[in-house]
Amino acid sequence: MYANTTSIFVFGHGVGYTVEKAVEAATTHSDENGARKRKPFASGHKGAKETHMGMTIAQKILKAHLVDGEMVLGQEIGLKIDQTLTQDATGTMAYLQFEAMGVDQVKTERSVAYIDHNTLQSGFENADDHKYIGSVAKKHGIYYSKAGNGICHQVHLERFGAPGKTLIGSDSHTPTGGGIGMLAFGAGGLDVAVAMGGGAYYIPMPKMVRVNLTGKLSPWVSAKDVILDVLRQMTVKGGVGKIVEYAGEGVKTLSVPERATITNMGAEMGATTSIFPADAQVKRFLAAQGRPEAYTELLPDEDAEYDETIDINLSELEPLIACPHQPDNVMPLHQAEKKRVQQVFIGSCTNASYADIAKAALVFKGHHVNEDVSCTCAVSSKQVYRQLMRDGYVEMLLDAGVRLLEIACGPCCAIGQTPATDGVAVRTSNRNFKGRAGNPTAKIYLVSPESAAATAIMGTFATAEDIMGENVKILDSIHEPDQYDIDDSMILPPLSPEEAAKVEIVRGPNIKFLPVPEPPQETLVAPISLKARDNVSTDDITPASAEFSSMRSNIPLMSQYCYHRYDPEFAARAKEMGQSVIIGGENYGQGSSREHAAINPMYLGVKAVIAKSIARIHKGNLVNHGVIPMLFEDGADYDRLEQTDELHIDNLREQIAAHRVQITDKTKGFSFWVKLELTDKEIEVVLNGGQLRTLKKQLEAEKEA
């Protein structure tokens, strides 16, 4: 599977180019008479090199930002990154790594630090983190979006996103930017730090998947139902090594926030990213944001070719529901077993736009939240909140008994509103992994805002049509505003270099050192500290919630809670072993981009993860932090291994370089083979003991040269 996200420095690509010029330069050439003609494009398609083939939207942006490699399917390519974003749950680690690189000012066109996750301030730890991030932003030329301004993905769409740009963020849902025609990637914090330092971002050249949309959504059906249908078809790992591109006449009917909902949850199927065209809808959105100059039309060529195609008739879709404990466990909502619901949450980066909340409010109008239900709502940005207040929708929510939360991620990542024991919760967010909401006994269901509101009223699963009947058609009258009230007072712009030089980084007692692993030795003798099941998520490895999120800049402390809900004895067991190996099933490390899921095991002595398959971002994070990601050649060997078995590897470094390693189970007396689906650059990083050691070697070599 294609899964690397490792970065190395590649300099020399200036930032003073326009997207339009770059795309043109990438896709055309001058003949002997100076006329512009289309360049041939080398894809993975048979015969592509001999033909002048059209390009997809994603291919155009990739070509415009290519600084290393060739765009041949599966081959590694290096991309220039225009923009980066971080949030506070992952940002502290990203900035500690950026500081370690020794770069004075960020080299991107724009880098933004958002405070949107840990906003409860229940202890000094979060305050420490926020002060640290704020001072780093002032010191190094980074925009700083204060707590209360909004969720990173929504605000970035509003104030910074632009068609044709590349974006990486230390949050797995950064592909939200694809809703505006950006090529946006979720990545680990170290990858983001490298990009901020001017380095290239490396991925294998992905396959191109076209999702062809026709028709128009019914009033009680939403964009959330579109992406749930895609997940139902592609599964949680069906997007690995692929960029999902949306096309067809149905695209024209979807607003930018609706498109962003769809691209946001592309992360749930492991896709490299997802993207929509930049068309009239994008032009309208940017004009409403007071940024018409940011618009560039970006469409696929008529003769563009795709590796796969999925057809969806929007007119035929009905309300869907994702059942526990995977977002691809999808069925029609009316077919789901009726359960009494105790909690409903409307919000998150996925479904908290103006139209999302306004439609939910209309469903609530004239009704009240069921007496047995706690219903909360978190709006995505201050801008959206203000517009909803002015248009009367906030009052509708209050009249219905909905509790309005702070403008932040909140319950989506277990920052508040943890369900009761064995509770049933319905949410509009993007993930329903076991324990994701802070309680592993709870059952989480994912639906649209309209269906969530109806469920809160009924006290069991319901659709907007169930509540409103024929009046449900009024939901079609809700549209994004033609003009937003722009207020950027909570976004602090970078200081001048002269002012920045005077800034002192603020480091409270919660800001701890960044652990750096040692390079692998020739021989590894290590027991198995954990045998994990299929679909282990980063929430399993590093639990979400306010309780644990406040520790994310303190690895010595947070590592004590590694696998806390999955296997409470793991941390102590791994530490006692000194060095160990983790065994995993399919799709190991799915979910969040948080690199703590690699750093904490590494800190506890984990030297390798051996799994049937490893999720894209997590695999890159393992490489970056010196943990060797290995894949079983024969999946049956997983069943032969048991926790605490002692594994032995000879000539480890030589075998790593060969991309294939023989491992002996000394306890059971048999040997098996694993493969390393890593690029040569990733192999180098692993042998060096992680990305920071690799960068240090590169910088030292540059100084000597």
N, C-alpha and C positions, 0 to 999 in steps of 0.2 A: 504494500500500500504506500502511496506517496504521502509523506507526512512530515517532512522536515520544515522547520521555520528558523533554522540557524542563520545568524547574520555574521558577516565579516566586513571590514572596512574596504570600500572601494571609493576613492575620491576622484575629483576632476570633472564632475558633472555640475555645471553651474545652475543656479536657481533663477536666473533672469530670463527664462523662456516662457512663452505662453503655451497653454494647452493646445490651442488651435494650430500653432506653428509646429509643435512637437508631433501632433497626430499627423499633420500633413507630411512632415519630414520622414516619419516612420513608414508611411504607406505609399509614398510616391518617390520617384527619382527623376532626374533630368536626363533626356536623351541628348544626342550629339547636337541638336539644334536648340537645346535649352528648354524644350517643352517638358511639362510635368506628366509623368506616367506612373501607373501603379506598380509597386514592387511585388515580385513574387513572394509568397508567404510559405514558410516551411512549417507545416503542422505535422501532426502524427498521422494524417490521412495518407493512404496509399496514393502515390502519384502527385502529391501536393507540390513537390518541388518543381515539377514540370509544367504546372499550370499557374495562371494568374488568378488566384482564388481570392474572393472577397473575405472580409474580416468581420468577426463579431465585435461588439462593443468592448468587451474585455480585452480581446487581442489588440485592438487599437491602442488602448491605454497601456497595456504591457509593452507594446512595441515602442511607444513614445517615452517610456521610462526605463528601457532596457540599458543597463550599463555593463552587463557581463553575461556571456552564454548565448545560446541560440534557442529560438522558440520552437523547439522540437519536443513533442510529447514525451514527458518523463525526464527530460534533461533539465539540469539545474540552471535557473536564470537569476540574475541579480538585478534588483529594481531600485531606482532612485525613489526616495520617499519625500513627498511634498509636505505632509502634515502628520503630526502625532497627537495622541491624546492619552492621558492617564486619569485614573480616578484614585481616591484616597485609600481604598482597600488594597490596591496593588502599586500605587504611586510611590510610596515611601521606598520600597525595595528598588523600583526603577530608578529613582533619583540617587539612592545610595550607589547604585552601579554606575550611573552617569558621572557622579563625582569621582569614582574610582578611575574613570577613564582620563581625567585631567583636562577635559575640554572646557574652555572658558565660557563660550556662548553657543547656544544651539545653532545648528547649521541648516535646519529646515526652513521652509517658507513660514511655517507657523506651527508652534507646539503649544498645547493648552493643558493645564492641570485643573481638573475638576474635583470639587469636594461634594460628593453626592451619596456616598454609601454610609459611612460611620458618622452620622450627624447627631446621635443621641447625647453624646458627651456625658456618658454615665460615669466616667472616670477620667483621670488626667491623661490617660494613654492617647485617646483620640485627639485631645487638644494638643498634645505633644506632636502627633503626626501632622496635624493641620498647620501648626506653626512652622514645622520643619519644611513642609512642602511649599508654604507661602514664601519662606525665605529663600529656598532654592529657586523658585520662580523669579524672584526679584534679582537674584544673583546671576542667573544664566539665560535670561532673555525669553522667559516663558509666560504666556498669558495665564491668569489665575482666576478661575470662576469660583466664587465664594459659596459656601453652604447656603442653600436657600434659593440659589439662582436657577437650579434645575439639574436634571439627570444628564450626564455627559453626552449621550447619543442624541437626545432631543435638542439640546442647546447647540451641539456642533452642527446639526442640520440647519438650525435657525440662523446661526451667526457666522459660521466658518466654512461650511461645506460648499463644494463647487464641482460641477461636472468635469470629468476627465482627470481629476486630481487623484493621487495615491495617498492613502491614509493608513497608518497602523496605530493600534491602541492596545494598552495593557488591560483589555477587557474583551472577552470572547465575542461580545455582541457589537463590536465595532463595525461589522458588515452592515449595520443599520445605514451607514453612509451610502450604500448602494442604491438606496431609495431616491437619491438625488443625482445618480450617475457617477458616483465615485467608485474607485476600486479600493475597497476598504477591508483591512485584514485585522483580525484579532490575533494577538501575539503575547508572548511572555514579556515581562518588564525589561529583561536584558536586551531583547530584540529592539524594543522601543528606545532604550538608552543608546544603542548603537546607531539607530536611525537619527536620533537627535544629535549625535556626534558627527553626522555626515556619512555614515556607513550605508552600504546597500543592504537590502532585505532580500534573502534568498528563499526561493520556493522551487519545487519541481514544476516544469511547465504542465499546467493541468489540462484535463479534458474540458470540453465545452458542452454544457447541457442547455438546451433550449426548452423553456416551459412556455408553451404557446397558449395564450389566454384568449378566449372568445366570449362573446355574450356580455352580460352585465349582471352584477350581484342583485339579488332581491333585497328589499329594504331591511329585512331582519337577518340578513347574512352579511358577514364582514370579511375584511382582509385576514383576520385571524383564522377564519374557516378556510381561506385559500391555502395558507401555509400549513395548516393541520392536514389538509388533503394532500399536499406535496409530501409532508412527512409520512403520511400513511402509505404513499406509494414508494418513496425512496428509503425510508427507515432511518434510524439514528446514525448509521454509518454508511448510508448509501451515497453521501456526497463527498466522501474522501477522495482527494485528488481531482476534484471537479470545481469549476466555476459555473454557477447556475445563473442563466441569463433569461429574463422574462421578456416576452415579445408577443405580438399579435394585436388585433384590434381591441381586445379586452383591456389591454394596458392603458389605453387612452381614458378609460373610465375611472381609473384609480388615482387618487391624489397622492402627493409626496408622502404624507404621514401613513397612508395605507400601504404604499410601496415599502416604506421603512419597516412597518410591522412584518412584512413578508421577508425582507432581506435580513432583518434582525434574527429571526428564528431559523435562518439558513444555518446558523451555528449549531443548531440541534441535530442536523444530519451530517455534521462533520465536514461540510463544504469548505473549500478554500475561501470562497466568498460568494456573494450573490449580487446581482446588479440589474437595474432597470435603465432604459434609455433616458437621455436628457431631451425632453420634448416640451410641448406646450404646457403640460402640467408643471414641470420643473421651472419653466420660465415664469409661470404665474406665481409659484411659491416664492421664488427669489425676489420677484417684484414686490410681493406682500411683505417680505422681510426688509425691504428698502435696499436690496443688493442686486438690482437688475444687471449690473456690469459683470457679475459672476457667472452669468448664463452663457453656456456654449452648447449648441445643439450637438448631440452625440447619438448616432443611430447605427445599427448594424448595416453592413452592405447587403444589398438585395441577394447577392449570390454567396453570402456567408454560409459556411458549412459547420454543422454541429455533430458531435460524437453521439449524442442521445437527444431524443425529443420526447417531451411529455405534453399531452394535450389536456386542457381543462376548460370546460364550458362553464363560465361563471354563472350563467343563467340556471344551470342544473344543480348547483351547490346548495346544500342545506346546512343549518347549524350543526357543528361538530363538537366533540368533546374528547380531550386526551385523558385517558384514565391512568391511575397509578400503575407502575412508578416510572413510566417512560413517556416522553412527548410524542412518540410515534404509535402509542397504544390508542389509536383513534377510532371512533365509531360515530355514527349519527347520534346526536344528542337525544333524540326521542327514543332511541333503542337502548340507551343506557339504563341499567337497573336503578330505579328510583331510590335514593337514599336521603335521609334527613341530614341537612347541611347545617353546620354550626357557625361557619365562618365564610365570608365572601370578601375578596380583596379586588378592587378595580384600580389598576395603575401599572406601574413599572415602565421600563424603557420600551416595552413592546406595545403597550396599549394604553397610553395616557395622553394622547394628542387632544386638541380642541374637539374635533368631531367625535372621537371615542367617548369622551366624558359627556359631551352634549347629548349624544344619542342615549347613553345610559341614563342621564337625567330625565329625558323625555319618557323613557320606559317607566321611571319612578313616579312621574307626575300623576298626582291623584291617588297614589298608593303609599304604603309604608313598609319598611323593612319588617320581615316576619319577627315575631316576638322571641323566637328561638335562635335568631341569627344575629351575629355581630358583623356589620358591613362597614368596611373602611374604604377610603379612596385617597390615592396619592397622585396628584397631577404632575406632569412631566417637567414643567418649567414655569418660572414666574410669569413669563410672557403669556403662556396659555392660561394660567390661573387668573390673571387680570382680565383677559378677554372673556373667560367664562363668567366671572363676577359681573362684568358690565352687561352681558347678555342675559343674565338672570338664571343661569344654569346652576350656579353654586347654591342659590336659594332653594331651587327645586330639590337638590340633594339634601340640604339641611332639613327641609320640610318632610322629607321621606325618612329621616332618621339615620342618614348616612354620616359616619364620622370622618371628618376631613383630617388627613395626616399632613405632616410636613412635606414640602416639595423635595422628594428624595426617593431613592430606590426602595427603602423601607422593607416591608414584609417579603418582597421577592427574594432577598438574600438573608431572610430571618433576622432582620433588624427590626424587632418588634412584631407583634401579632402572631406569635407562635401558637399553633392550634392546640387544643386540649388533648389529653390522652385518648387515643383511638378516634380522634376527631376527623370529620369530613370537611374539607375546605375547598372552595371553588375560587380560582384566581384567573386573572387575565395575563399573568406573567408568562415566562417562557419555559420554565422547567418544573417538573414535578417529581424529581428524584426522591427516593426515600431519604428522609431526614433533611431535605432541602429547606423546609419551612422551620427547622429548628427542633422538630419532634419526630423521631423515626417511627413512632406508632401511628402518626397521622396519615391520612390518605388525601392526596392533592389532585384535583381535577382542573384542567385548563380549558377555558372557553373564551368567547368574545365578550367585550363590555356589555353589549345588549343582552346576551344570554346570562351574564353574571348578575345584572340588575334584575332580570326576571326571576332568577334563582333566589336572590335575596328576598324578593317579595313572596314567592311561593314557599320557601323553606325546603325546596327540593329542586332537582334539575328542571329547568324550564327555558323556553325561548321567548323572545320579545313578542312573537306572534301569539303565544299562549296568553300573554298579559293584555296586549293591545287589540287583538282581533284585526278587523279591517282598518282600524286607525294606525296600524303599524306602518302604513305607507308614508306617514308623516316623517318618518326617519329619513326618507330620501331628500327632505328639504334641508338637511344639515350639511353644510359645506364649510371648508376652511375659510377664514376671513380673507377678504380682498386686500386688507391692509392691517398688519399687526401694529400695536403700540410698542415701539422699540425703546427699550431702556437697558443699556449696557453698563449701568453704574455698578453692577456687582461683578463685572469682568475687569480685573485690573490688568492693564497693558504692561508690557515689559518696560523696564527702566532703560535709560540711555547707558551705553557702556561705561561712561564716567561715573554715573550714579551706582550702577551695578557693582563696580569694583569696590565700593565702600561698604557693601552689604555683608554682614556676618551671618553665617548659617546658624540657625537656632536648633540646638540638639538637646531635647529634654532627656530624662533618664530612660524613657521608653525607646529611644533611638539607639539600637545596639549595632555592633559590628556586623559586617557582611561576611559570612563564612565562605571560604574558598576551598574546594576539595583538592586533594593531592592527585597527581597523575596515577593511572593504574600501574600496578607492579606486574612483574613477569608471571607470578603465580598468585592465584586467588583461591583461598580456602575459606568458605563461608557457608553457614547454615541458612536455611530458608526461614526467614522471620515471619512471613505471612504468605498464605495461599489464598488469594482473592478470587471471587467469582467473576462472572461476566458483567460488563457494564459498570464497573467500579467508577464512580465519578470523583472529580476533584473535591466535591463536597464531602464524600466519604473520607478522603485523605486528609483534607484540612477543613474541618467543619465551618459552615457559615454561621452567622448570628452575631449579635452585638458582643456577646461574651467572648468569642474567639477573634473576631475581626480586629478588636483593639490591640491584639498581640502581633499583628502582622509586620511590624517593624522590629520585633523582638524575637528572633529565631530561637535562642536558647529557651525562652519561655514557651513559645508556640509549639515547638517540637515535642514538648511533653504531652500535647493533646493530638498528636498525629494519629489518625485512624480512631479517634476517641469514641465515636459512635458506632463504628464498624467493628472494631476489636479493641476494647478499652485497655487490654494488656499489651498492645503492640509496642508502644513507645518504650516502656520499661524493658520488654523482652529484647527489642532491637539494641537498646543501649547496652544491656548486659552482654549480648553476643559480641559487641565490638564492631564487627563488620558482618554484613548479611546480604541476602538476595531476596527480592520479592517475586512471587509467582502470580501471574494474572491470567484471566480468561480473555474473552473477546472484548474489544473496545475499551481497554484499560485506560483510565484517565480522561474519560469524556467530560464535557461540561465546561466549567470556567477556565479562563486563561491563567488563573493565579499560579505563578511559578512556585509559590510556597509548597504546592503539592509535590514538587521535585526537591526543593531546598530542604524541607523538614526531614524527609527520609534520608537525604544525603547527610545532613547534620547528625543523624542517628546512626550513621555507618552503613547505609544501604549502598552497595557498589553497582548493582545491576537490577533491572527489572526484566524478567523473562515472561512474555505473554503471548497469547494467540494473535492479538492485534492491539495496537496502541493508538489512541486518538491523536489527531494531527498536532494540535498545539502542545499537548503534554509531551509528546515525543521530542519536539524541539526544546522544551524546557528541561527535560532530562539531559539531553546533549549539552545544553548551555551550562548546566550545573554539575557536569562530570559524572552523571549516573548513566551507565551503559544500557541503552534500550535494545533488547534482544527479542527475536520472534522464534517460536518453535517451528522447526521444519516439519515436524510431525505433531499435530495437535494432540494426538493420543498420549504423548509423553507427559502432558499436563496431568492426566489422570494417574500416572505412575508415581508422581512426586507427592510428598507429604510435608507439611510444616515441620520444621526442625531437622529435616534431612540435611546432611552435610554435603555440599557441592565442592568439587575440586576442578580447577582449570589450570593447565600448564601452558607455557608459552602464550600468555594472554595477549600481550601487546602485538606479537606477530600474527596471532589469529584475528585480532581486531582489524589489523591492516588488510587482512584477506577477506573481511566481511563474513567470515564463517568461523564458528567457535564450537569445539567439542567440549562437552561438560560431562564429568563423571559424578554420579550419585554414589558417594562412598558408603552411605548407610545401606542402600539397597543393592549395590554392586552392579550397576549398569551405566552405560554411557548413552548420550543423546546429542544431537546437533541443533544448534540455533543459528539463525542468520541475522546479519545486521543490515537492514535496508536503509543505509546511510550513504550520503554522497562522500566524495573524497574530502571535501572541506569539513564535513561533520566528523569523519574519522579522525582528521587532524585535531579537531576540537576535543574529542573524547580522549585521544592520546595525550593531549596537553593538560588534561584535567579540568576542562571546562572553557567557556568562552572568555572569561576575564583573563585567565592565564594566556590564552591565545592572543587576545588583543594586546596584552603587555608585551609579548614577544614581537608582535608586528610593529608596535610603536618603537620598541628598542632597536629593531632592525632598521626602521626608517631614520632614526636619529644617527645610527652608525653610518648609514649610506650618505 
